[in-house]
Amino acid sequence: MSTHHESEDTLLPAEDQHLIAAYRGASMHTPSAEIDAAIRAAARRAVGARPQPLGKFRWSTWRTPLAAAATVVLSATVVYWSVRDAGIEKLSAPAPAERPSVL
């Protein structure tokens, strides 16, 4: 399946067709695998990164998201229990006695 639409390109002005042709010609060039590897290695050296050993669980990475999730679950549970208990108290509370009207 081709993404190049000849009929749509012929409707464009000449300068746009020139830009489209230049873009398509430039987009065919990709760097080699060696250049990609060299760029990645230079980036790792720049930030001081090194490969992490497999199987090592890093708590520092997950500490904040887990704490946030625990806070949300705990808060939702407390709200649910408060609403549920308030509803039970309203249903089980005795009706107030009627006061005689004084006129």
N, C-alpha and C positions, 0 to 999 in steps of 0.2 A: 504494500500500500504506500503510495507516494503522498507526501504532504505538499508537493510542488503543484500549484494550480496554474497552468499556462493561461487559461482564459481570464483569470483574475489579474495576472501580471500585465496582460496586453491592455487592460483598461486604465492602467496607471500612466501618469505623465512620464516623459523620457528620463528626467533626472531621478525620479523614484525608481525606475527600472534599473538605472545604473547603480543606485544604492543597494537595491535588492540583489543584483548580480555580485557586487562587491562583498556583501554580507554572506551570501551563500558560498562564495569562494573562500572567504576567511574562516568560515565555521567548519571547514573540512580539516583544518590543521589542528592536531592535538599533540601535546608533548609526549615524548616517549616514556616508557616505564622507568627508565633510569633517571630521567629528569624529575619525574614525580617522586621517586624514592629519595632523591637528593633534597628536594624541597621539604618533604616530610621530616627527614633527618635534621635538616637545619632548623626547622620549627621546633622540634623536640629539644635540640641543644639550646635554643634561645630561651625556652621556658624552663629548662632544667628537668624535663620529664624523662621518665624511664619506664620501661614496661613493668607492669604490676604482675606479681606471681599469681598463677591461677589458684583458685580455691581460697584465697584470702578475702574474708569479708571485712569491708571497711565500714565501721560504725559511724565514722565521721561523715560519710556521704549520706547515710540514711537517717541520722539522728534527728534532724529538723523535720523532714517529711513525716516520720513516724510520730514525733511529738505532736505535730499539728493534727494528724489523723486521730490520735488518742484523745486530744482535747475536744475535737468535734464530736466524737462518739460519746465521751463522758458528758459533755454539755447537752447533747440531744437526749441522752438517757435521763438526766436530772430533770429536764423540762418535761419529758414524757411522764415520768413518775409524779411530778408536781401536778400536772394537768389531770392525770388519772385519779390521784388521791383527792384532789379538790372536787372532782365530779362525784366520787363515792360519798364524800362528806355531805354534799348538797342533797343527794338522794336519801341518805340515812338520817339526816337531821330532822327532829320533830318540827311540825308546823307550829308557828307561834300562835299563842292563844289570842282569841279576838278580844279586844278591849271594848268595854261598853262605851257607847258614845254618850257624852254629857252635853246636853243642850239646855 
